[in-house]
Amino acid sequence: MQTLCKLLVVLSLILGLWGGAWQPAIADSAPDTSEVELLAPEAPPVYATAANIALQKQQAAARGETLYTGDELKIGKGYVRVWVTHNDAGHPTRIGVTLTEGGLYNLPDDGDTGHENDQAATRLKLMDWIGHDTFEYELLFPPEAAETAYTHMGFNWNPFGHAPQNIFTEGHYDVHFYMESPAYRHNIAKVSAATVLQGHKKPPAGYMPTHYQMAYGTLEPRMGIHWADFSSSQLKPGQFENIFLFGSHDGRVLFWEPMITRDYLLKKEEYRETLSQPKYYPTSKYYPLTYTLHYDQERREFDIVLDDLVYRQGTPVVAAS
């Protein structure tokens, strides 16, 4: 019976017939692409990022922290960069990604390469039965982030969103704080029954917050599968603006992820959320208590942050199984 169930799961996923836990909220209508022209108005001027980084370091110093920057990439008419802050004792306090205001404009669209205007995005076709493009900007956190649970950022721009229909089919950014190496993530595939089953292998109980559930049908290559709090109002049709997800692959926790619409960022609102915590943590590292979103008027940049980092004693997956 267990083998038969696995075969049914694989067939339904490969054929694209099962939206899993998302399904009740999915409508049959096509995604609304009428707002695509809004993606390319005249953008604010792109300020020298060196000056912005210097200012951001000054702001961190005023809080008693030292800021270290990692990779930076061109996105739209702006830039995206990653960073971590340390306290006086040399331990991490915050880890984040900063998007300049120009990164809301002249973004790649379905059919673009991701290399227009000197951008360095990897274009990927989503395997979500809708099939729009996503544009991945991969950035390594600085060496000073080694004590945190996170190795690199997968910052994805989705011009028309992705499944489920009428829930996440809005232009938005996926902000993946990945916990494995880029090489591991690049090898995540969805090409056979074996890779689908591998992608759906759950971590042992306790490694995800208790009210988060696997969102069957959301497995993507180079990404893994998503977990969500299905009681969230953000999962009602037309309500999505800003939600926090988790991700896994092959029985291991793979990412923590804010997901934010472009329209929400345009509001420039402050946001702070106390994050649900798992019972177990896979490695002895620093993990966040909160997720914050801040628009800095002086820098004209958005800071998307896993905040209030605290040290957690790790429990290897084998020990918890």
N, C-alpha and C positions, 0 to 999 in steps of 0.2 A: 504493500500500500504506500509506504514511504517513497519507493522508487517511482510509482505511478504519479504521486503528487508532484514530485520534482519534475517529471516529464511534462506534466500539464502546465506547471509554472513556466518552464523554459519555452514551450510552444506558444503560450499566450504572450510572453514578453517579446519573443522574436517576431511574431506576427503582428505585434502592435495592437492587440485586441484588449489588453487589460490595463486600465489606468490605476488599478489597485485602490488604495485608500483615498486617492484623489477623486475617483470616478464620480461620486454623487454630485460634486460641484461643477463638473465639466459640461459645458454646453456644446451644441453642434455647430454654432455659428463660426464663420471664418474670423481670424484676427483682424482688428481694425487697423489698417495701415494708412489711414487718412492723415495722421499727424506726422508723417515722416518728414515733411518739409520743415517742421519745427526744429529738426536736428541741425539745421545749417543756417542759422541767422548770423548776423555779424556778431562775433564774440568780443568779450572784453579783451583789452590788450594783454599779451602774455608778458608777465614781469620776469625779470632775471631770477631764476630759481636759486642762484647762489646767494642773492640778497635775502630771499625768503628763508632759506635754510639758516642763514646767520641770525635772522630775527627769531626763527623758531627755537634756535639754541638759546638765545637770550631769554625767551619766555620760559623755557625749561629751567634755566639757571635761577630765574626768579622764584621758581617753585622748589628750589633746592635739588634739582635733578640735572643730569648730564644727558644730552641727546646725541645719539649716534645714528647716522643715516646709512642706508643700504642702497640698493639699485634704484635708478630713476629711468623712466621711459616716457617718450612722447606719446600723448593720447589726444586725439582731436586737435584743438588749438591750444592745448595745455600739456601738463605733465602729471605723472603719478610717481610717487616715491614711497619707500618704506623706511621705518626707523624703530628704534627702541630707546627708552630712557632708563637710566640707572639712578639709584639713590646714593647718598654719601658713602654707604657701605659697599657699593659696587654691585648691588643686586638689581635686577630689572623691576621696574614699577609699572610701565605701560609699553605696549607694542602696537604699532599702528601703520596706517597707510594714509598719505596725504594726496588729495586731488586738487590741482589748481582749478580755478573757476573756468579757465579755457577748456578744461577737460570735459565740459558739458556741451561743447559745440563742435560742429564739423566732424562728428564721429563716423566711423565706418558703418556701412549699410549692407544689407543682404547683397551678395554678389561682389562686393569689394574684396580686395586682397588683404587688407589690414596693414598694408605698407604705404598707403597714400600719405602724402605730407610728412614723410620721414617717420611714420609710425613703425613700431616693431611688434605688431600683434600677430598671433597665430590664428588664422581663420579655421574654424571647425564647424562642420555640419552637425547640428543637434539630432540625436536619434530618439526623438520624443513623440513620434507620429505626427508632428507638425512640420518640423524640418527646417526651421530658420537657421541662420548662422549665428554663432557666438564668436567673439573676438577676445582671445586670451592674451593678457599682458603678464608675463612671468617675471617676478622680481625676487631676488634673494635678500633675506634679512641680513643685517651686518653681523660680523662675528660676535659682537657684544650681545646678541640675542641668544647665544648658545645655552644659557640657563633657562630660557623659556621653552615651552613645548613646541614651538613653531619654527619651521626651517625656511619657508618661502611663501610668497603671496601669489595666488592665481587670481588676478583682477580681470573679470570678464565683463565686457560690454555686450548686451543683448539688445539689438535695435528693435526687435518686435517681441522680446520676451521668449517664453518657452512654456511647455505644458506645466500645469493643467490649463486648458483653454478658459479664458475669461477670469482666471485667477492671476496668473503670472504673465499673461500676454500683454505686458506693458514694457516699454523701453526701460531697462534697468541694469544695475551693476551687481554682479555676484562678487563678493569680497571674501575669497577663500583663504583662511589662515591654515596652511597645510602643515601637517605634522610629520610627514615622511619626506624623503628626498625627491627632487624633481625627477630623477631617473626612475624611481619607483612609480611615481604618478604617470609618467609618460608611457609606462608599460601596461596601464590599465586598459583593458580592451572589452569590446562587446561584439564579438565576431562569431561566437559558437555557443552551444549549450553549456560547455564547461566554463567559459568566461562569464556567462550570465549567472550561473550558479555561484561562481567564485565571488562575483560582485554583490550577490545577495546574502552571502554568509554573514550572519550577525555577530557582533562582538558578544561575549558572555554577558549575562544579566549584570547590571550595575555599572556598566561603562558608559551608558547614556542616561541622561536624566529620566526619572521614572515615567513622566508623562509624555516623553517624546517617543514617536513610533516611526518605523521605517516606512517611507513613502514608496511603495512598490511601483515599478515602472519608471523610476527617475534615475536609473543607472546610466551614466555617460562615460565614454572613453576619456582618459586623462583626468577624470574627476571623481568617480565613485558614485555611491548612492546616497540619497538625502534622507534625513530624519526631521520630523516636524512635530510641533505641538498642535494637534488637530482641533483643539478647542480655541485656537487663536482666531480672533475676528478678522485678522489679515487674510485668512483663507476663504472668506466669503466673497462671492463675485463682486468685482468693482471696488473692493476695500484695500487691496494690497498697496502699501507704500513703503513699509520698513518692517522686516521680519528677521528673526534670528533662527538659523538652522544648524544642524550638525551633519556630519557625513562619515561614511565608513566604506571599507572595502576589504574583502577576504577576512572578515572577523576582527579587523582592527579599526580603531577610531582614526579617521583620516583628516578631518577638518572641522573647524568652527567657522560659521559663516553669517555675517550680516548680508542681507539682500535688500537693496534700496533702489527705488525708482528715481529716474532722472527728475521727474516732476517734483518729488519730495525734496530733493536736494535744492531745486530752484527756490523753494520756500525759505531756505536758510534758517531752519529752526534748530534749536538745541534739543538734544535727545539723550536720555540716560535710562538704561534698563539693567536691573539686577538679573544676572544670568542664573538660570537653573543649573544645578551642579549634579554631576554623577556621583555615585557612591565610590567608584574606583577611578584611578587615573593610571594610564598605561606606563608612564615613566615618571621618575622623580624630577620634576621640573616646576617652573612657575606657570600658573594658570590664572585667568582673569575671574574676578568677581562680578564685573560690570562691563557693559558695552556702551560707549558714548559716541555721539556724533556732534561735532562742533564746527561752525563756520567762523573763521577768523576774519574779521572785517579789515584789519590792517594788512594781512598777507593776501586776502582774497582767496583763501584756500579752505577746503573741507578736510578735517581730521576725523578719520574713522578708526576708533581705538578699542582694543581689548584692554580694559583699565583695571586698576587695583589688583595687580598681580600678586599672588601669594604662593608660597612653596607648598607643594603637595607631595607626599610620599607615594611613590609609584607602586602599583601592584601588577606585575607582569601578567599578561593574559593567561598564560599557562597556569599560573598559580591560582587564578580565579575561576578557571574552567571546572 
